[in-house]
Structures are given as C-alpha cells and as structure tokens.
C-alpha cells in the first residue's frame, strides 16, 4: 500500500475501534443506564437507521462533485458531535436527536472512505485493499468492544459517557488523518470537469449490471447481516435453547473466522471470477442456516445445539471473508468516470434498507413461532444469492468479473471500473 492508502486504512481502523466502545452497549445505555426504557432505546436505534437512509441518496453526488476527502471530513465531524451528544444525553429528545446525527455522519463516511480506497488503489491491488479494510475494521471493532466491556458499569453513567467521548475522539482522529492524505492525481479526475460530469440516479439505474448487483446485495444483507441482532439471536435462545453467554462465544467465532480466513482465502478468491465467488458464498451461507436449523432439532442435546450455533456464526464469517475482496471492488469497477461515489452510496443505501427490513422480518417470524419457515426462508434466500450471482456474471465484462486475468490499460491510474457492515 502507498502512503495515502496506509493512512486511510489507519483512520478507518481507529474509527472502528471507537465504534466498538459503544455499539454493543447502546441499547443497555439508553434503556437501563439512563432509565429511558426499552421503547425509547428502540426509537434511538431506529433514528440511527432512518438518518442513514435519509442522507445516503444525496451522498454519492456530493462525493463525485466535491471529492471523497471533504465528505469524510464533514461526516467525521458530524459523527463526533452525535456520539458526544449521546454521551451527554439524559433525556429522550437529546438521545434520539444525537443518534440521528451519529447515524447520518457514519452513513456519509462509509461510501466516501470506499471511494478514497478506489482512488488510492489500482485494479490489481483493489481486492487486497478492501480485504485489508474489512480485516482491520473487524479486528479494531472487536478490540474496542472488549476494552469497552472492561470499562463500563451500569451503576455508573459516567463510565458510559467515557465510552462515547472516546468514540467521538476517534472520529476526530479519523478526520485529522484523512486531512493529511495526499491523493494521487488521477487522469480521469483531472480531465472531466465537475459541471460536465455524468451522474445522478437515472444514470446509475440505466446500468443493468449495477441494478442486478444492488438486488443481489439486498438479498445478501437480508440473509446474513440483517439477522444477526434479531432473528438468529432469537432463534438461538428460544428454539435451540442455548445460553445467552453462548452468543458471545458464537460472535467470537464469527470474528475469528473472519480474521483467520481473510488472508487465507484472498489469493484463491482474487484469481477467480467474482460472480462465482459470490455464488459460492450463497452455498456457504445456506449451509450456515442449515446448521442453525439442526440446532433447533437437537435442542435437547445442549452440546450439539451449542456447536451448531457456533458453526453457523463461523460459516457466516467465512462467507464474509470471501465477500470483502469481491463485492466492493466490483462496485468500483462497474462505475464510470466520476460516478464512483454515486455507486458506492447506492450500494450503501441498499445495505441500510436490508438492515432495516431484515431484523423486523426475522424477529417477527421467530416471535410468531414460524421457526421452521424462518430457516427455510433464509436457506432459500442464500441459494438465491448463488442464482443471482451466476446471472450477474453473464452481464459482466471479463475485466469486471476477472480483473487479474485481464491486461491492465497502459498509462495512468485505471478508471474505477465500498463496506460490509461488521457483524
């Protein structure tokens, strides 16, 4: 990695480290520590998601017109203000407003950082750049959560305030690091004036390959990330009857699978067709949901049920490690000149929509006693990933589907031909 990309990766990791201090404890902080109740905590989490959905439709155009660097700076300052406000919140109005500000800031940062990574990488190095981002993000998030758990005390609100102050400081550190980055001067950035640059939702929606990728992304995020905090958790505790403490072990297995598998699978993945790698992830996740189903069938044998749930989370981690060097670079390679920000933001918007719908659907199905139907639906969705990925592959050029097998264009930085949320 060049100096610019190293700084971007460092800033991204430090902001994820700050997120780790607060993400696992936000519900407990609002509901119990501040005494605002579970209902208010749910509204706070909803405000976070709604704000992200509200700003993402406008983020891509801002990135493409102004450049990703000032957008990251603005998003970091906004996110820091929201995090600090949450730490100071003692009433519902301020907590909800601060969560909305924080959600908007983070939503703006993510596609802008993805665009920065595209600008500072080439077709040959882009997969590894995004794999490194995903690896560092998950590792830093886990370390932050571990340290945060050692610092908090539900009887001492100030201990939680400290966590939010640390998170706010990390966002400002991200801003400071990104502000020091000297971006490479790309030919396509210089030659296409901003006022004549193509862009907008209409232009992106005319790209059938990108539309197919967004549909595929919606299914992926619904079938995996959208179930982690609701449906899968409810199924594990209510149907498989595993202990709540087992969920912590399962999440650790998910993180461990990502950390261990990320660079083991990187070389095989980046030398194969991206569409086929995504199709393989669908099969891996179908096996993960089948393991979850087995845990419900053997709930009378606690050890077997526990092992099946842990295997489910580990298989999800393997699939995530395969996706990180695949999907985000594909979004970048599909984007025409000066529309990388628009494409990254659109894919982030799809992710947020799936993350909003997934928990509601999954949680409702398990709560309604539709346990077998829940597993069947998720297995079908996972197999749908495989089918959609193979169909997408027919619309991709050789350079988009297998960039390392295609000779790079001579001269200059290649024109850009995005991140999964952590688990």
C-alpha positions in Angstrom: 0.0 0.0 0.0 1.1 3.5 -0.7 1.4 6.2 2.0 -2.1 7.6 1.2 -3.8 4.2 1.4 -1.9 3.3 4.6 -3.2 6.5 6.3 -6.8 5.9 5.1 -6.7 2.3 6.4 -5.3 3.5 9.8 -8.0 6.2 10.1 -10.7 3.7 9.2 -9.4 1.2 11.8 -9.3 3.8 14.5 -12.8 4.9 13.9 -14.0 1.3 14.0 -12.1 0.9 17.3 -14.1 3.8 18.6 -17.3 2.3 17.4 -16.5 -0.9 19.3 -16.7 1.0 22.5 -20.3 1.9 22.1 -22.1 -0.4 19.6 -22.5 -3.4 22.0 -23.8 -1.2 24.8 -26.1 1.4 23.1 -29.4 -0.4 23.9 -28.3 -1.0 27.5 -27.1 2.6 27.9 -30.4 4.2 26.8 -32.8 1.7 28.3 -31.1 0.9 31.7 -28.3 3.3 32.5 -30.3 6.5 31.5 -33.5 4.8 32.6 -35.4 5.7 29.4 -36.8 2.2 28.8 -36.7 -0.3 26.0 -39.2 1.6 23.9 -37.0 4.7 23.8 -33.9 2.6 23.1 -35.7 1.1 20.1 -36.6 4.6 18.9 -33.0 5.6 19.3 -31.8 2.7 17.2 -34.5 3.5 14.6 -33.4 7.1 14.4 -29.8 5.9 13.7 -31.0 3.8 10.8 -33.6 6.4 9.4 -31.0 9.2 9.4 -28.6 7.0 7.4 -31.4 6.2 4.9 -32.2 10.0 4.6 -28.7 11.2 3.8 -27.4 8.4 1.5 -29.4 9.3 -1.6 -27.5 12.7 -1.6 -24.1 11.5 -0.5 -22.9 10.0 -3.8 -23.4 13.1 -5.8 -21.6 15.1 -3.1 -18.6 12.7 -3.3 -18.4 12.9 -7.1 -18.7 16.7 -7.2 -16.6 17.7 -4.2 -14.3 14.6 -3.9 -14.4 12.0 -1.1 -11.9 13.7 1.2 -14.1 16.7 2.2 -17.1 14.4 2.6 -15.1 12.2 5.0 -14.1 15.3 7.0 -17.7 16.6 7.2 -19.1 13.1 8.1 -16.4 12.6 10.8 -17.2 15.9 12.5 -21.0 15.2 12.3 -20.5 11.7 13.7 -18.3 13.0 16.5 -21.0 15.6 17.5 -23.6 12.8 17.5 -21.5 10.5 19.6 -20.7 13.2 22.2 -24.4 14.2 22.3 -25.3 10.6 23.1 -22.8 10.5 25.9 -24.3 13.7 27.4 -28.0 12.6 26.9 -30.1 12.3 30.0 -33.5 12.6 28.2 -35.2 11.0 25.3 -35.2 14.0 22.9 -31.5 14.6 23.0 -30.7 10.9 22.8 -32.9 10.5 19.7 -31.5 13.6 18.0 -27.9 12.6 18.8 -28.5 9.1 17.4 -29.8 10.6 14.2 -26.8 12.9 13.9 -24.4 10.0 14.6 -26.2 7.7 12.0 -26.1 10.4 9.4 -22.4 11.0 9.9 -21.4 7.3 9.8 -23.6 6.8 6.7 -21.7 9.6 4.9 -18.3 8.4 5.9 -18.6 4.8 4.6 -19.1 5.4 0.9 -16.6 8.3 1.0 -13.9 6.1 2.5 -14.7 3.4 -0.1 -14.2 5.9 -2.8 -10.9 7.0 -1.3 -9.7 3.4 -1.3 -10.7 3.2 -5.0 -8.7 6.4 -5.8 -5.6 5.1 -4.0 -5.6 1.6 -5.5 -5.4 0.0 -8.9 -7.4 -2.8 -10.5 -4.7 -5.2 -9.5 -4.5 -4.1 -5.8 -8.1 -3.1 -5.1 -9.2 -6.5 -3.8 -6.5 -6.6 -1.3 -7.1 -3.0 -0.3 -10.7 -3.8 0.6 -9.8 -7.1 2.2 -7.4 -5.2 4.4 -10.1 -2.6 5.3 -12.6 -5.3 6.3 -9.9 -7.2 8.3 -8.7 -4.2 10.2 -12.3 -2.9 10.7 -13.5 -6.1 12.3 -10.3 -6.6 14.4 -10.5 -3.0 15.7 -14.2 -3.2 16.4 -13.7 -6.4 18.4 -10.8 -4.9 20.4 -12.8 -1.8 21.1 -15.8 -3.8 22.3 -13.6 -5.9 24.6 -11.9 -2.9 26.2 -15.3 -1.1 26.4 -16.8 -4.0 28.3 -14.0 -3.7 30.9 -14.7 0.0 31.4 -18.4 0.1 31.8 -20.5 -0.2 34.9 -24.3 0.0 34.6 -24.4 1.7 38.1 -22.1 4.5 36.9 -23.5 6.5 34.0 -20.2 8.4 33.7 -18.5 5.1 32.7 -20.7 5.0 29.6 -20.2 8.7 28.9 -16.5 8.0 28.8 -17.1 5.4 26.0 -19.0 7.9 23.9 -16.3 10.6 24.4 -13.7 8.1 23.2 -15.8 7.3 20.2 -16.2 11.0 19.4 -12.4 11.5 19.7 -11.7 8.6 17.3 -13.9 10.2 14.7 -11.9 13.4 15.0 -8.7 11.4 14.7 -10.1 9.9 11.5 -10.7 13.4 10.2 -7.2 14.6 11.2 -5.6 11.5 9.5 -7.6 11.8 6.3 -6.9 15.6 6.1 -3.2 14.7 5.9 -3.7 12.4 2.9 -2.2 13.5 -0.4 -4.4 11.9 -3.0 -2.8 10.6 -6.3 -3.7 12.8 -9.3 -5.8 10.6 -11.5 -6.2 11.4 -15.2 -9.9 10.9 -15.1 -10.3 13.2 -12.2 -8.4 16.0 -14.0 -9.9 15.6 -17.5 -13.6 15.6 -16.7 -14.8 18.9 -15.3 -17.3 18.5 -12.4 -20.0 20.6 -14.1 -19.9 18.2 -17.2 -19.5 15.0 -15.2 -22.2 12.4 -15.7 -24.1 11.3 -12.6 -27.3 11.0 -10.8 -29.6 8.2 -10.0 -31.1 8.0 -13.5 -27.6 7.3 -15.0 -26.9 4.7 -12.4 -30.2 2.9 -12.8 -29.6 2.7 -16.5 -26.7 0.4 -15.7 -28.4 -3.0 -15.7 -25.3 -4.8 -14.2 -25.3 -2.4 -11.2 -29.0 -2.8 -10.7 -28.6 -6.5 -10.6 -25.7 -6.2 -8.2 -27.9 -4.0 -5.9 -30.6 -6.6 -5.9 -28.0 -9.2 -5.1 -26.7 -7.0 -2.3 -30.2 -6.6 -0.8 -30.6 -10.4 -0.7 -27.1 -10.8 0.8 -27.5 -8.3 3.6 -31.0 -9.6 4.4 -29.9 -13.2 4.6 -26.9 -12.5 6.8 -26.2 -9.2 8.5 -29.9 -8.4 8.8 -30.4 -11.4 11.0 -27.5 -11.2 13.4 -29.1 -9.0 16.1 -32.7 -10.2 15.9 -33.9 -13.4 14.1 -30.8 -15.5 14.5 -30.3 -14.4 18.2 -34.0 -15.1 18.9 -33.8 -18.5 17.2 -30.7 -19.5 19.1 -32.1 -18.6 22.5 -35.8 -19.5 22.1 -35.6 -22.5 19.8 -32.2 -24.0 20.2 -32.3 -23.0 23.9 -28.6 -22.1 24.0 -27.4 -19.9 26.9 -27.1 -16.2 26.2 -23.4 -16.4 27.1 -23.0 -18.8 24.1 -23.9 -15.9 21.8 -20.8 -14.1 22.9 -18.7 -17.2 22.0 -20.5 -17.5 18.7 -19.8 -13.9 17.8 -16.2 -14.5 18.8 -16.2 -17.5 16.4 -17.5 -15.2 13.7 -14.7 -12.7 14.2 -12.1 -15.4 14.5 -13.3 -17.0 11.2 -13.0 -13.6 9.5 -9.5 -12.9 10.9 -8.2 -16.3 10.1 -9.8 -16.8 6.8 -9.4 -13.3 5.4 -5.9 -13.7 4.1 -6.1 -17.5 3.6 -8.9 -17.1 1.0 -7.6 -13.9 -0.5 -5.3 -15.3 -3.2 -7.7 -18.0 -4.3 -10.6 -15.6 -4.3 -9.0 -12.8 -6.3 -7.9 -15.1 -9.0 -11.4 -16.4 -9.7 -14.5 -14.9 -11.3 -16.1 -12.6 -8.8 -19.6 -13.8 -9.7 -18.6 -17.4 -8.9 -17.1 -16.4 -5.6 -20.3 -14.6 -4.6 -22.2 -17.7 -5.8 -20.1 -19.9 -3.5 -20.8 -17.6 -0.6 -24.5 -18.3 -1.1 -23.8 -22.0 -0.7 -21.7 -21.4 2.4 -24.5 -19.3 4.0 -27.1 -21.9 3.0 -25.0 -24.4 5.0 -24.8 -21.9 7.9 -28.6 -21.7 8.0 -28.9 -25.5 7.7 -26.7 -25.7 10.8 -28.9 -23.3 12.6 -31.9 -25.4 11.7 -30.1 -28.5 13.1 -29.6 -26.7 16.4 -33.3 -26.3 16.7 -33.8 -30.1 16.1 -31.3 -31.2 18.6 -32.1 -28.6 21.3 -32.5 -31.5 23.8 -28.7 -32.1 23.5 -27.2 -28.8 24.6 -23.7 -29.6 23.5 -24.9 -30.4 19.9 -27.1 -27.3 19.8 -24.3 -25.1 21.0 -21.9 -26.5 18.5 -24.4 -26.0 15.6 -25.0 -22.3 16.6 -21.3 -21.6 16.8 -20.8 -23.3 13.5 -23.5 -21.1 12.0 -21.7 -17.9 13.1 -18.3 -19.3 11.9 -19.7 -20.1 8.5 -21.1 -16.6 8.2 -17.6 -15.3 8.9 -16.1 -17.4 6.2 -18.6 -16.1 3.7 -17.9 -12.5 4.8 -14.2 -13.0 4.3 -14.8 -14.2 0.8 -17.1 -11.2 0.0 -14.8 -8.4 1.3 -12.3 -8.6 -1.6 -15.0 -9.2 -4.1 -18.2 -7.0 -3.8 -16.7 -3.6 -3.0 -14.1 -3.8 -5.8 -16.8 -4.9 -8.2 -18.9 -1.9 -7.3 -15.9 0.3 -8.1 -15.2 -1.5 -11.4 -18.8 -1.1 -12.6 -18.7 2.7 -12.0 -18.0 5.0 -14.9 -15.8 8.1 -14.6 -16.8 10.4 -11.8 -19.6 8.2 -10.5 -17.7 6.0 -8.0 -19.2 7.9 -5.1 -22.7 7.5 -6.6 -22.3 3.8 -7.0 -20.8 3.3 -3.5 -23.6 5.4 -1.9 -26.3 3.5 -3.8 -24.9 0.2 -2.6 -24.6 1.5 1.0 -28.3 2.6 0.7 -29.3 -1.0 -0.4 -27.3 -2.3 2.7 -29.1 0.1 5.0 -32.5 -0.9 3.6 -31.8 -4.6 4.1 -30.5 -4.0 7.6 -33.7 -2.2 8.4 -36.1 -4.8 6.9 -34.1 -7.9 7.9 -34.3 -7.6 11.7 -38.1 -6.7 11.6 -38.9 -9.7 9.4 -36.7 -12.2 11.1 -37.6 -11.2 14.6 -41.4 -11.3 13.8 -41.2 -14.8 12.2 -39.4 -16.3 15.3 -41.6 -14.4 17.7 -44.7 -15.7 15.8 -43.5 -19.3 16.2 -42.6 -19.8 12.5 -39.3 -21.4 13.3 -39.1 -23.9 10.5 -40.4 -21.4 8.0 -37.7 -18.9 9.2 -34.9 -21.4 8.5 -36.4 -22.4 5.1 -36.8 -18.8 4.0 -33.2 -18.0 4.9 -31.9 -21.1 3.1 -33.9 -20.1 0.0 -32.5 -16.6 0.2 -29.0 -17.9 0.5 -29.4 -20.1 -2.5 -30.9 -17.1 -4.2 -27.6 -15.4 -3.8 -26.0 -18.2 -5.8 -28.5 -17.9 -8.6 -28.4 -14.1 -8.8 -24.6 -14.1 -8.7 -24.4 -16.5 -11.7 -26.9 -14.5 -13.6 -25.0 -11.3 -12.8 -21.8 -12.9 -14.2 -23.4 -13.0 -17.7 -23.7 -9.2 -17.7 -20.1 -8.5 -16.6 -17.2 -8.0 -18.8 -14.1 -10.1 -18.4 -12.3 -7.1 -16.8 -15.1 -6.6 -14.3 -15.6 -10.3 -13.4 -11.9 -11.4 -13.5 -9.7 -8.2 -13.3 -6.5 -10.1 -12.6 -6.9 -12.2 -15.8 -7.3 -9.1 -18.0 -4.3 -7.0 -19.0 -4.5 -3.5 -17.4 -4.7 -0.5 -19.7 -1.4 1.3 -20.3 -0.7 4.6 -18.8 -2.1 6.5 -15.8 -4.3 5.3 -13.0 -7.0 3.0 -14.2 -10.5 4.4 -14.2 -12.6 3.0 -11.5 -14.4 0.2 -13.3 -17.5 0.3 -1.0 -18.1 -1.6 3.1 -19.9 -4.6 4.6 -21.2 -3.9 7.6 -19.5 -5.7 10.6 -21.0 -8.1 12.0 
